């Protein structure tokens, strides 16, 4: 969340290429209310080519890569 908020200065200064009002409208379309918890939920539409299996495989590879880098970094500090 902090990363996204760090872009706020650029967006409000017009550097992001979109007015703050347009950005608010675009983001509001992504928020829904969870039927069970009544808490706000962020919903990101994905293209049809992104399947649950494809996303899970990509996330798994990413986490594995982070784990390997973390392990290697831990060895270097010893």
N, C-alpha and C positions, 0 to 999 in steps of 0.2 A: 504494500500500500504506500509506503514511503517513497518508493521509486516512482510510482505513478504521480504522487503528489508533488514530487520534485519537478515534474514537467509543467506544473500549474503556472509558474512564472512565465515560461515561454508562451504558453497558450493565451494567457491574459494580455501579454504584450503584442499579440498578433503574429508572433514568430512561427506559430505552428501552421499557418495557412488557413485557419478556420477561426471564425469569430467565436467568442465564448458562448454566445447564445446557440450557435449551430452545434457546438460541441456538447452542450447540455442536452439538446434535443436528440442528438445521436446516442448519447449515453443513456438517456432515459428509456429509450427503446430496448435496451439490453437488460434492464432491471425488471424483475417480476417478484411476486410475493409467494413464498413457499406455502403451499396449501396446508401442510401439516404443522409447521412451526410459526407461520405468519411472519417470518423474518425475510428481509430482502435477499434476493438471489440474483447473481449475475449470470445471464444466459448468453452464450456466444454462439451464434449460428455458424455451422461449419459446412464446407462444401461436401457434396455427396461422396467425394473420393476419400474423405476422412472417416474411416470406420473405427469402431471401438477397438478392434484387434490391432489395426495399424497404429492408432494412438498409443495403445498399451505397449506395443513393441518399441516405439520411438521413446517413450518415457522410460522403459526398462533399460534401453541402451544408454540413455542420457544419465540415469542414476548410476549405472555400472561404471560409466566413464568418470563421473564425479568420485565414486568410491575408489577407483584405481588411482586417480590423481591425489586423493586425500591420503591413501596409504603410502604412495610414493613420497609425498611431502612429509609425512610422519617419519619415514626412514631417513630422509635428508637432515632432519633436525636432530637426529640422535648423535 
